[in-house]
Amino acid sequence: MPTPLSAGVSAQMRRMPRAGSEPEMRLRRLLHRRGLRFRVQAPLPGRPDIAFTRAKIAVFVDGCFWHRCPEHSTAPKNNHDWWEAKLTRNVERDREKDAALQSMGWLAIHVWEHEDAGEAANRITTLWRSAVGRVQTGRMSEGCDILEDETTSHE
C-alpha cells in the first residue's frame, strides 16, 4: 500500500478514536436501557464494538467514510490511490472478520454511523430475543434490582 501523503496525515489518523464514538455510545445506551447486557471491545475477530456472548451476536458501528457507506462514502481527492487502497482494504477486512465470526457460530451485525440508533437497537433486540429469549424490562430501583418485569401479572 502506498504511504500517506504526509506525516501530518499519519498523525491525524492515529488520533482517531477506535472505540466509544458518539454513534456507538448512543446505541450502547439504548441497548443497556432495554435490559441487554454486553461486552465492549470483546476479544473476538475484528474487536466488535458490542458483543452479546450468550446470543453470539457481534455488533460493529461503522463510520461512513472508513467503511464506505453506499449512501455517504466519499473518496478524498488528495493522494487518491493511497486512499482507494486503504478504504478497499478496510472493506475487505470487514468481510474477513465477518467470515471468521461466522465460522465461530457468531452473527455479525453492521450499523452505519448515520443510522437511527433506536431503529438499530430494535433490530438488535429482536435478534437477541430470537437467540436467547425475552429481555427483562421494568422499573429499576437505585440498587438496580428489577421491581417488575414483563411477566408480572397486573390483575
C-alpha positions as CSV (number, residue, x, y, z in Angstrom):
1,M,0.0,0.0,0.0
2,P,1.4,3.5,-0.8
3,T,2.4,5.7,2.1
4,P,0.2,8.5,3.2
5,L,0.7,12.0,1.8
6,S,2.4,13.4,4.9
7,A,3.4,12.7,8.4
8,G,0.6,15.0,9.5
9,V,-2.0,12.7,7.9
10,S,-0.5,9.7,9.6
11,A,-0.6,11.5,13.0
12,Q,-4.2,12.6,12.4
13,M,-5.2,9.0,11.6
14,R,-3.5,7.7,14.7
15,R,-5.6,10.2,16.8
16,M,-8.9,8.9,15.5
17,P,-10.7,7.0,18.4
18,R,-11.1,3.3,17.8
19,A,-13.9,2.9,20.4
20,G,-16.5,5.0,22.0
21,S,-17.7,7.1,19.1
22,E,-20.9,9.1,19.6
23,P,-23.0,6.8,17.4
24,E,-21.6,3.8,19.3
25,M,-22.3,5.3,22.7
26,R,-25.9,6.2,21.7
27,L,-26.5,2.6,20.6
28,R,-24.9,1.2,23.8
29,R,-27.1,3.4,26.0
30,L,-30.3,2.4,24.2
31,L,-29.4,-1.3,24.4
32,H,-28.5,-1.1,28.1
33,R,-31.8,0.7,28.9
34,R,-33.6,-2.2,27.2
35,G,-32.0,-4.6,29.7
36,L,-29.5,-6.0,27.3
37,R,-26.0,-6.7,28.7
38,F,-23.0,-6.9,26.5
39,R,-19.2,-6.7,26.3
40,V,-17.4,-3.8,24.8
41,Q,-14.4,-4.4,22.5
42,A,-14.6,-8.2,23.2
43,P,-11.5,-10.3,22.2
44,L,-13.1,-11.6,19.0
45,P,-12.1,-11.2,15.4
46,G,-12.4,-7.6,14.5
47,R,-12.9,-6.5,18.1
48,P,-16.7,-5.9,17.9
49,D,-17.9,-2.6,19.4
50,I,-20.6,-4.6,21.2
51,A,-20.7,-8.3,21.8
52,F,-23.6,-10.4,23.2
53,T,-21.7,-13.5,24.3
54,R,-24.8,-15.6,25.2
55,A,-26.5,-14.8,21.9
56,K,-23.3,-14.8,19.9
57,I,-24.1,-11.5,18.2
58,A,-21.2,-9.1,17.4
59,V,-22.2,-5.5,16.5
60,F,-19.9,-3.1,14.6
61,V,-20.8,0.6,14.4
62,D,-19.1,1.5,11.1
63,G,-18.1,5.0,10.1
64,C,-19.5,6.0,6.7
65,F,-16.1,7.2,5.5
66,W,-13.9,4.4,6.8
67,H,-16.2,1.6,5.8
68,R,-17.5,3.0,2.5
69,C,-21.2,3.6,3.3
70,P,-23.1,3.3,0.0
71,E,-25.0,6.5,0.9
72,H,-22.3,8.8,2.3
73,S,-18.9,7.5,1.3
74,T,-16.6,10.0,-0.4
75,A,-13.2,9.5,-1.9
76,P,-10.5,12.0,-1.0
77,K,-9.1,13.8,-4.0
78,N,-5.6,14.2,-2.5
79,N,-3.5,11.1,-2.7
80,H,-6.4,9.2,-4.3
81,D,-4.5,6.0,-5.0
82,W,-3.4,5.6,-1.4
83,W,-6.9,6.3,0.0
84,E,-8.5,4.0,-2.6
85,A,-6.2,1.1,-1.4
86,K,-6.8,2.0,2.3
87,L,-10.6,2.1,2.1
88,T,-10.8,-1.0,-0.2
89,R,-8.7,-2.9,2.4
90,N,-11.0,-1.8,5.2
91,V,-14.0,-3.2,3.4
92,E,-12.1,-6.5,2.7
93,R,-11.1,-6.7,6.4
94,D,-14.8,-6.2,7.4
95,R,-15.7,-9.3,5.2
96,E,-12.8,-11.3,6.6
97,K,-13.8,-10.6,10.2
98,D,-17.5,-11.4,9.4
99,A,-16.4,-14.8,7.9
100,A,-14.2,-15.5,11.0
101,L,-17.1,-14.8,13.3
102,Q,-19.5,-16.8,11.3
103,S,-17.1,-19.8,11.4
104,M,-17.2,-19.5,15.2
105,G,-21.0,-19.5,15.2
106,W,-21.4,-15.8,15.7
107,L,-23.7,-13.4,13.8
108,A,-22.0,-10.1,12.7
109,I,-24.3,-7.0,12.5
110,H,-23.1,-3.8,11.0
111,V,-24.7,-0.5,11.9
112,W,-23.8,2.7,9.9
113,E,-23.0,5.7,12.0
114,H,-25.8,7.7,10.3
115,E,-28.5,5.1,11.1
116,D,-31.1,5.9,13.7
117,A,-29.9,4.4,16.9
118,G,-33.4,3.5,18.0
119,E,-34.1,1.5,14.8
120,A,-30.7,-0.3,15.1
121,A,-31.5,-1.1,18.8
122,N,-34.9,-2.5,17.7
123,R,-33.2,-4.8,15.1
124,I,-30.5,-6.0,17.6
125,T,-33.1,-6.5,20.4
126,T,-35.2,-8.7,18.0
127,L,-32.2,-10.8,17.0
128,W,-31.1,-11.1,20.7
129,R,-34.6,-12.3,21.7
130,S,-34.8,-14.8,19.0
131,A,-31.4,-16.2,20.0
132,V,-31.8,-16.3,23.8
133,G,-35.3,-15.4,24.9
134,R,-37.0,-12.4,26.4
135,V,-35.3,-9.3,27.6
136,Q,-36.1,-8.5,31.3
137,T,-37.5,-5.0,31.5
138,G,-39.2,-2.9,34.1
139,R,-38.5,-0.2,36.7
140,M,-35.2,-0.3,38.4
141,S,-34.5,0.7,42.0
142,E,-31.4,2.6,42.9
143,G,-29.7,-0.7,43.6
144,C,-30.7,-1.9,40.1
145,D,-33.0,-4.7,41.3
146,I,-35.8,-5.5,39.0
147,L,-39.1,-4.4,40.7
148,E,-41.3,-5.8,38.0
149,D,-40.8,-7.3,34.6
150,E,-42.9,-8.1,31.6
151,T,-44.1,-11.4,33.0
152,T,-45.5,-9.8,36.2
153,S,-49.3,-10.1,36.3
154,H,-51.2,-6.9,36.8
155,E,-54.5,-8.4,37.5
